Amino acid sequence: GVQRAEADRDAAALELHALQRQTWAELDQLQAGAEAAAQRRRDYEGLQANSARKAVQGIELAYRRGAASLTDLLDARRSWREFEAALIQARADHAIALARWSAATSVAEGETL
């Protein structure tokens, strides 16, 4: 009886250890995903936002001076809208990645208490 109980205890300890390893690996993956999403968001909000805004402003000025066609203006505005949509998506992806990581860490901490 005692040997059987000890064997069961050892098996349970091994199983728990394996589950903890898996949990930490998943947390690492979620954290890496959140960091990558944060970097994409920073890229969009930083240099890319400034250059995209300046590009459309430049075309608008050129159009007003007769140096750019209506097609150029409409293309520039469409590109700006696409950029804005990508920026919104990058912000959403970052928020989702953070929420997933936060939820997973609170669950993991709850299990280890």
SVG drawing of the C-alpha trace seen along z (x, -y; Angstrom):
<svg xmlns="http://www.w3.org/2000/svg" viewBox="-9 -77 20 79">
<polyline fill="none" stroke="black" stroke-width="0.4" points="0.0,0.0 2.7,-2.4 4.8,-1.7 1.8,-2.2 1.0,-5.5 4.6,-6.7 4.6,-5.6 1.3,-7.5 2.7,-10.6 5.9,-10.5 3.8,-10.1 1.6,-13.1 4.7,-15.2 6.2,-14.4 2.9,-15.2 2.6,-18.5 6.2,-19.4 5.5,-18.7 2.4,-20.8 4.3,-23.7 7.0,-23.5 4.4,-23.6 2.6,-26.5 5.9,-28.5 6.7,-27.8 3.2,-29.0 3.7,-32.2 7.1,-32.8 5.4,-32.5 2.6,-34.9 5.1,-37.4 7.2,-37.2 4.0,-37.8 3.1,-40.8 6.6,-42.2 6.6,-41.7 3.1,-43.4 4.4,-46.3 7.3,-46.8 5.0,-46.7 2.8,-49.3 5.8,-51.5 7.0,-51.3 3.6,-52.4 3.2,-55.2 6.7,-56.5 8.6,-56.9 6.0,-55.4 3.2,-57.7 5.3,-60.8 6.4,-59.8 3.0,-58.7 1.4,-61.9 4.1,-64.1 3.7,-62.1 -0.1,-62.8 0.4,-66.5 3.1,-66.9 0.7,-65.5 -2.1,-67.8 0.2,-70.8 1.4,-69.7 -2.3,-69.2 -3.3,-72.7 -0.3,-74.1 -1.3,-72.1 1.8,-69.9 -0.1,-66.7 -3.1,-65.2 -6.4,-64.3 -5.5,-60.7 -2.2,-61.3 -4.2,-63.0 -6.8,-60.2 -4.1,-57.6 -2.3,-59.4 -5.4,-59.7 -6.3,-56.0 -2.7,-55.0 -3.2,-57.2 -6.5,-55.5 -4.8,-52.1 -2.0,-53.2 -4.5,-54.3 -6.3,-51.0 -2.9,-49.2 -2.1,-51.4 -5.5,-50.6 -4.9,-46.9 -1.4,-47.1 -2.9,-48.8 -5.6,-46.1 -3.2,-43.3 -1.0,-44.7 -4.0,-45.1 -5.1,-41.5 -1.6,-40.1 -1.3,-42.0 -4.7,-40.7 -3.9,-37.1 -0.6,-37.3 -2.2,-39.0 -5.0,-36.4 -2.5,-33.5 -0.2,-34.9 -3.0,-35.4 -4.2,-31.8 -0.6,-30.5 -0.1,-32.5 -3.4,-31.2 -2.4,-27.6 1.0,-27.9 -0.5,-29.5"/>
</svg>
